[in-house]
Amino acid sequence: MVDYSDGSTFSTASGRDLHYVVLQVTLKEKFMGTGSGNLTELEAVINDQAAKGYRLHTITTSNGGSKGLMGGDRIQATMVFERL
């Protein structure tokens, strides 16, 4: 069973020197209104990879479903980074 209690999760797999790195960030929609409540975490992941010498090559999103009653939807953002 997946635990969605955390607002966002992301991989730290890019610790090795690879030509391409694939990371996934789970964004939680705001309960009230529209948009993601944790876009700063997505921004931090992108900037962290840029600091390591990677550029964002591709990003895709998919709906991860709802947490349930009183919970916002989850959006999975899968990003491919390429070493410069």
ZAMAR-221726 format. One record per atom (N, C-alpha, C, O): residue number from 1; atom name; x, y, z. Coordinates in steps of 0.02 Angstrom, whole numbers, plus 32768, in hexadecimal, padded with zeros to 4 digits. Last residue first. Example, Ala and Ser with C-alpha at 12.3 -4.5 7.8 and 13.67 -1.06 7.14 Angstrom:
BEGIN
<node 2,N,<8282,7F90,8162>> <node 2,CA,<82AC,7FCB,8165>> <node 2,C,<8285,8002,818A>> <node 2,O,<829E,8039,8192>> <node 1,N,<8294,7EE4,8186>> <node 1,CA,<8267,7F1F,8186>> <node 1,C,<8294,7F5B,8186>> <node 1,O,<82C8,7F5A,81A7>> 
END
This chain:
BEGIN
<node 84,N,<84F1,8380,7C3A>> <node 84,CA,<850A,83AF,7C07>> <node 84,C,<8551,839D,7BF4>> <node 84,O,<856F,83BF,7BC9>> <node 83,N,<8486,82F7,7C50>> <node 83,CA,<84C5,8318,7C63>> <node 83,C,<84DD,8344,7C2A>> <node 83,O,<84DC,832F,7BF0>> <node 82,N,<83D9,8308,7C5B>> <node 82,CA,<8411,82F5,7C32>> <node 82,C,<844F,831B,7C49>> <node 82,O,<844C,8358,7C53>> <node 81,N,<8348,82C7,7CAC>> <node 81,CA,<837E,82F9,7CAA>> <node 81,C,<83B8,82DD,7C82>> <node 81,O,<83C7,82A1,7C86>> <node 80,N,<82A0,82B1,7CA8>> <node 80,CA,<82DE,8295,7C8F>> <node 80,C,<8310,82CF,7C8A>> <node 80,O,<8303,8301,7C68>> <node 79,N,<821D,82A0,7D1E>> <node 79,CA,<824C,82CB,7CFB>> <node 79,C,<828A,82A4,7CE5>> <node 79,O,<82A5,827C,7D0B>> <node 78,N,<8177,8294,7D45>> <node 78,CA,<81B3,826D,7D36>> <node 78,C,<81DF,8297,7D09>> <node 78,O,<81CA,82AE,7CD4>> <node 77,N,<8107,82B9,7DBC>> <node 77,CA,<812F,82DA,7D8A>> <node 77,C,<816F,82B1,7D81>> <node 77,O,<8197,82AC,7DAF>> <node 76,N,<8069,828B,7DE9>> <node 76,CA,<80AD,8272,7DE4>> <node 76,C,<80D1,8297,7DAC>> <node 76,O,<80BB,8296,7D72>> <node 75,N,<7FFA,82D3,7E56>> <node 75,CA,<8012,82D5,7E11>> <node 75,C,<805A,82BD,7E12>> <node 75,O,<8084,82D8,7E38>> <node 74,N,<7F6C,82B4,7EB7>> <node 74,CA,<7FB4,82AD,7EB1>> <node 74,C,<7FC6,82AF,7E67>> <node 74,O,<7FA4,828F,7E3E>> <node 73,N,<7EE8,831C,7EF9>> <node 73,CA,<7F03,82EB,7ECB>> <node 73,C,<7F4F,82EB,7ECE>> <node 73,O,<7F6E,831B,7EE5>> <node 72,N,<7EC8,8334,7FAB>> <node 72,CA,<7ED1,834A,7F66>> <node 72,C,<7EEC,8312,7F3B>> <node 72,O,<7F05,82E0,7F54>> <node 71,N,<7E48,82FD,801C>> <node 71,CA,<7E8E,82FE,8004>> <node 71,C,<7E91,8314,7FBC>> <node 71,O,<7E63,8308,7F95>> <node 70,N,<7DC9,82E5,804A>> <node 70,CA,<7DEC,8321,8063>> <node 70,C,<7E35,8324,804C>> <node 70,O,<7E5B,834C,8068>> <node 69,N,<7DD4,823B,8028>> <node 69,CA,<7DAB,8271,8042>> <node 69,C,<7DD6,82A8,805F>> <node 69,O,<7E02,829B,8087>> <node 68,N,<7E68,821B,7FC6>> <node 68,CA,<7E28,8208,7FE4>> <node 68,C,<7E02,8245,7FFA>> <node 68,O,<7E0D,827C,7FE2>> <node 67,N,<7ED0,8238,7F78>> <node 67,CA,<7EDF,821C,7FBA>> <node 67,C,<7EA0,8203,7FDC>> <node 67,O,<7EA2,81DA,8009>> <node 66,N,<7EBA,8210,7ECC>> <node 66,CA,<7EAA,8237,7F07>> <node 66,C,<7EBE,8212,7F46>> <node 66,O,<7EBB,81D4,7F48>> <node 65,N,<7F34,81FD,7E47>> <node 65,CA,<7EF7,81EE,7E6C>> <node 65,C,<7EF1,8218,7EAA>> <node 65,O,<7F1E,823F,7EBB>> <node 64,N,<7F9E,8224,7DFB>> <node 64,CA,<7FA9,81ED,7E28>> <node 64,C,<7F6C,81DC,7E51>> <node 64,O,<7F6F,81AF,7E7B>> <node 63,N,<7FAA,8251,7D56>> <node 63,CA,<7F81,8259,7D92>> <node 63,C,<7F89,821A,7DBC>> <node 63,O,<7F7C,81E3,7DA5>> <node 62,N,<8049,8280,7D16>> <node 62,CA,<800F,8253,7D16>> <node 62,C,<7FEB,825C,7D58>> <node 62,O,<8008,826D,7D8B>> <node 61,N,<80BF,82D3,7CAB>> <node 61,CA,<8097,82CF,7CE8>> <node 61,C,<805E,829D,7CDF>> <node 61,O,<8047,8291,7CA7>> <node 60,N,<8168,82E6,7C79>> <node 60,CA,<8125,82CF,7C6C>> <node 60,C,<8100,82CD,7CAE>> <node 60,O,<811E,82C7,7CE3>> <node 59,N,<81F3,8335,7C30>> <node 59,CA,<81C9,832E,7C6B>> <node 59,C,<8183,8317,7C55>> <node 59,O,<8167,8331,7C24>> <node 58,N,<829C,8331,7BF9>> <node 58,CA,<8256,8320,7BED>> <node 58,C,<8231,831F,7C30>> <node 58,O,<824E,830B,7C63>> <node 57,N,<8313,8373,7C21>> <node 57,CA,<830A,835D,7BDC>> <node 57,C,<82C0,8354,7BCC>> <node 57,O,<82A8,836B,7B99>> <node 56,N,<8362,83E4,7C82>> <node 56,CA,<8322,83C1,7C7B>> <node 56,C,<8317,83B2,7C31>> <node 56,O,<8312,83E0,7C09>> <node 55,N,<840F,83C4,7C96>> <node 55,CA,<83D9,83EF,7C80>> <node 55,C,<839B,83C5,7C78>> <node 55,O,<839E,8389,7C6B>> <node 54,N,<8494,83B9,7D10>> <node 54,CA,<8460,839B,7CE7>> <node 54,C,<8430,83D1,7CCF>> <node 54,O,<8428,8405,7CEF>> <node 53,N,<84EF,83E3,7D6F>> <node 53,CA,<8504,83E1,7D29>> <node 53,C,<84D3,83BF,7CFB>> <node 53,O,<84E5,83AA,7CC5>> <node 52,N,<84C5,83F6,7DED>> <node 52,CA,<84EF,83BB,7DE3>> <node 52,C,<8504,83B4,7D9A>> <node 52,O,<8527,8384,7D89>> <node 51,N,<846F,8461,7DDF>> <node 51,CA,<84AE,846C,7E03>> <node 51,C,<84DF,8432,7DFB>> <node 51,O,<851B,843B,7E00>> <node 50,N,<8405,841E,7DA4>> <node 50,CA,<842B,844F,7D7C>> <node 50,C,<846E,845D,7D9D>> <node 50,O,<84A1,8464,7D7A>> <node 49,N,<83D7,83D5,7E11>> <node 49,CA,<83F4,83B1,7DD8>> <node 49,C,<841C,83E0,7DAC>> <node 49,O,<8450,83CD,7D92>> <node 48,N,<83A8,8440,7E5F>> <node 48,CA,<83DB,8413,7E79>> <node 48,C,<83FE,83ED,7E41>> <node 48,O,<843B,83E6,7E41>> <node 47,N,<8341,8473,7E0E>> <node 47,CA,<837D,849C,7E1A>> <node 47,C,<83B7,8472,7E36>> <node 47,O,<83F1,8480,7E27>> <node 46,N,<82E6,8407,7E15>> <node 46,CA,<8301,841D,7DD4>> <node 46,C,<8341,8445,7DDE>> <node 46,O,<8373,843A,7DBB>> <node 45,N,<82CC,8403,7E9F>> <node 45,CA,<82E8,83C8,7E7E>> <node 45,C,<8308,83DD,7E3C>> <node 45,O,<833F,83C7,7E2C>> <node 44,N,<8294,8483,7EB3>> <node 44,CA,<82D2,8471,7ED5>> <node 44,C,<82F3,8435,7EB4>> <node 44,O,<8330,8434,7EAD>> <node 43,N,<821D,8479,7E69>> <node 43,CA,<8250,84AA,7E55>> <node 43,C,<8294,8498,7E74>> <node 43,O,<82C7,849E,7E53>> <node 42,N,<81DC,841C,7EB8>> <node 42,CA,<81EB,840C,7E73>> <node 42,C,<8223,843A,7E5A>> <node 42,O,<8252,8423,7E39>> <node 41,N,<81CF,846A,7F2C>> <node 41,CA,<81F6,842C,7F2F>> <node 41,C,<8209,8415,7EE8>> <node 41,O,<8241,83FE,7EDE>> <node 40,N,<817C,84D0,7F01>> <node 40,CA,<81C1,84E1,7F15>> <node 40,C,<81EC,84A3,7F1A>> <node 40,O,<8228,84A6,7F0E>> <node 39,N,<8101,8496,7EF0>> <node 39,CA,<8129,84A2,7EB5>> <node 39,C,<8171,84B5,7EC6>> <node 39,O,<819E,84AC,7E9D>> <node 38,N,<809D,8465,7F4A>> <node 38,CA,<80E3,845D,7F58>> <node 38,C,<810F,8464,7F19>> <node 38,O,<813E,843D,7F0F>> <node 37,N,<8019,846E,7F28>> <node 37,CA,<802C,848D,7F67>> <node 37,C,<8077,8489,7F74>> <node 37,O,<808E,84A7,7FA4>> <node 36,N,<7FE6,8495,7E83>> <node 36,CA,<8008,8469,7EB2>> <node 36,C,<801D,8490,7EEF>> <node 36,O,<8030,84CA,7EEC>> <node 35,N,<7F3F,84C9,7E50>> <node 35,CA,<7F88,84CB,7E51>> <node 35,C,<7FA5,849E,7E86>> <node 35,O,<7F81,8483,7EB1>> <node 34,N,<7EB0,8517,7E9C>> <node 34,CA,<7ED1,84EF,7E6A>> <node 34,C,<7F1C,84F6,7E70>> <node 34,O,<7F34,8523,7E92>> <node 33,N,<7E4A,8506,7F31>> <node 33,CA,<7E66,852A,7EF8>> <node 33,C,<7E87,84FA,7EC7>> <node 33,O,<7E7B,84BE,7EC8>> <node 32,N,<7E78,84A1,7FB8>> <node 32,CA,<7E4B,84D6,7FA0>> <node 32,C,<7E6E,84FA,7F66>> <node 32,O,<7EA9,850A,7F6A>> <node 31,N,<7EDE,8443,7FB8>> <node 31,CA,<7E9B,842F,7FCB>> <node 31,C,<7E68,8462,7FB0>> <node 31,O,<7E34,844F,7F95>> <node 30,N,<7F54,8437,7F32>> <node 30,CA,<7F38,845B,7F6B>> <node 30,C,<7EF1,8443,7F79>> <node 30,O,<7ECC,8431,7F4B>> <node 29,N,<7FA0,839C,7F05>> <node 29,CA,<7F75,83D5,7EF5>> <node 29,C,<7F5D,83F6,7F36>> <node 29,O,<7F53,83D5,7F68>> <node 28,N,<8044,836A,7F12>> <node 28,CA,<8002,8366,7F31>> <node 28,C,<7FDC,83A5,7F20>> <node 28,O,<7FF3,83DD,7F2B>> <node 27,N,<80B3,8311,7EAB>> <node 27,CA,<8097,8352,7EBE>> <node 27,C,<8052,8348,7EDC>> <node 27,O,<802A,8321,7EC1>> <node 26,N,<813E,82B2,7EAE>> <node 26,CA,<80F6,82AD,7EB8>> <node 26,C,<80DD,82F0,7ED3>> <node 26,O,<80F0,8306,7F09>> <node 25,N,<81BB,829D,7E38>> <node 25,CA,<81A3,82C5,7E70>> <node 25,C,<8157,82BD,7E73>> <node 25,O,<8135,82C2,7E40>> <node 24,N,<823F,823C,7DFD>> <node 24,CA,<81F6,8245,7E00>> <node 24,C,<81E5,826B,7E3F>> <node 24,O,<81FD,825B,7E76>> <node 23,N,<82C5,8237,7D87>> <node 23,CA,<82AB,8244,7DCA>> <node 23,C,<8260,824D,7DC7>> <node 23,O,<8245,8263,7D94>> <node 22,N,<8349,81F5,7D31>> <node 22,CA,<8300,81FA,7D32>> <node 22,C,<82EA,8202,7D7A>> <node 22,O,<82FB,81D9,7DA5>> <node 21,N,<83D7,822A,7CDB>> <node 21,CA,<83BA,821C,7D1C>> <node 21,C,<836F,8225,7D16>> <node 21,O,<8357,8256,7CF9>> <node 20,N,<8460,8205,7C6F>> <node 20,CA,<841A,8217,7C78>> <node 20,C,<8403,8203,7CBD>> <node 20,O,<841A,81D0,7CD8>> <node 19,N,<84E5,81EB,7C8F>> <node 19,CA,<84D6,8219,7C57>> <node 19,C,<848D,8231,7C5C>> <node 19,O,<8480,826C,7C4E>> <node 18,N,<851E,81F1,7D3A>> <node 18,CA,<84FA,81D1,7D03>> <node 18,C,<84EC,8204,7CCC>> <node 18,O,<84E7,8240,7CDA>> <node 17,N,<8568,81E1,7DC6>> <node 17,CA,<8579,8205,7D89>> <node 17,C,<855B,81E1,7D4D>> <node 17,O,<857C,81B6,7D2F>> <node 16,N,<84F0,81DF,7E4E>> <node 16,CA,<8525,81C2,7E25>> <node 16,C,<852F,81EB,7DE5>> <node 16,O,<8504,8212,7DD2>> <node 15,N,<8484,821E,7E83>> <node 15,CA,<84C3,8224,7EA7>> <node 15,C,<84FE,8208,7E80>> <node 15,O,<8537,8218,7E8F>> <node 14,N,<8403,8219,7E53>> <node 14,CA,<8437,8238,7E29>> <node 14,C,<8479,8242,7E4E>> <node 14,O,<84A1,826B,7E39>> <node 13,N,<839E,81E9,7EA4>> <node 13,CA,<83C6,81B9,7E7E>> <node 13,C,<8400,81D8,7E59>> <node 13,O,<842B,81B3,7E41>> <node 12,N,<8341,8215,7EFE>> <node 12,CA,<8382,8235,7EFF>> <node 12,C,<83B5,820A,7ED8>> <node 12,O,<83EF,8207,7EEB>> <node 11,N,<8294,8231,7EDA>> <node 11,CA,<82CE,8206,7EDB>> <node 11,C,<830E,8230,7EDF>> <node 11,O,<8310,8268,7EC6>> <node 10,N,<8213,8273,7F42>> <node 10,CA,<823C,8274,7F06>> <node 10,C,<8279,8249,7F11>> <node 10,O,<828F,823E,7F49>> <node 9,N,<8170,82A2,7F77>> <node 9,CA,<81AA,8275,7F7D>> <node 9,C,<81D2,827C,7F3D>> <node 9,O,<81B6,8288,7F07>> <node 8,N,<8101,8304,7FD8>> <node 8,CA,<8128,82FA,7F9C>> <node 8,C,<8160,82C9,7FA9>> <node 8,O,<817B,82C6,7FE1>> <node 7,N,<80B5,82FA,804C>> <node 7,CA,<809E,8324,8015>> <node 7,C,<80C2,8318,7FD4>> <node 7,O,<80A5,8321,7F9F>> <node 6,N,<8093,825B,8095>> <node 6,CA,<80C4,8290,8086>> <node 6,C,<80AB,82B8,804A>> <node 6,O,<808E,829C,801B>> <node 5,N,<8030,81FD,808E>> <node 5,CA,<802C,822F,80C3>> <node 5,C,<805D,8268,80B8>> <node 5,O,<8052,82A0,80D0>> <node 4,N,<801E,8194,8039>> <node 4,CA,<801B,81D7,801C>> <node 4,C,<801A,820D,8052>> <node 4,O,<8004,8245,8044>> <node 3,N,<8061,80FB,8026>> <node 3,CA,<8054,812C,805B>> <node 3,C,<8057,8172,803D>> <node 3,O,<808D,8189,8029>> <node 2,N,<801D,806E,7FD6>> <node 2,CA,<8044,80AB,7FD0>> <node 2,C,<802F,80DC,8007>> <node 2,O,<7FF4,80E5,8014>> <node 1,N,<802A,7FC5,8000>> <node 1,CA,<8000,8000,8000>> <node 1,C,<802C,803E,8000>> <node 1,O,<805D,8042,8026>> 
END
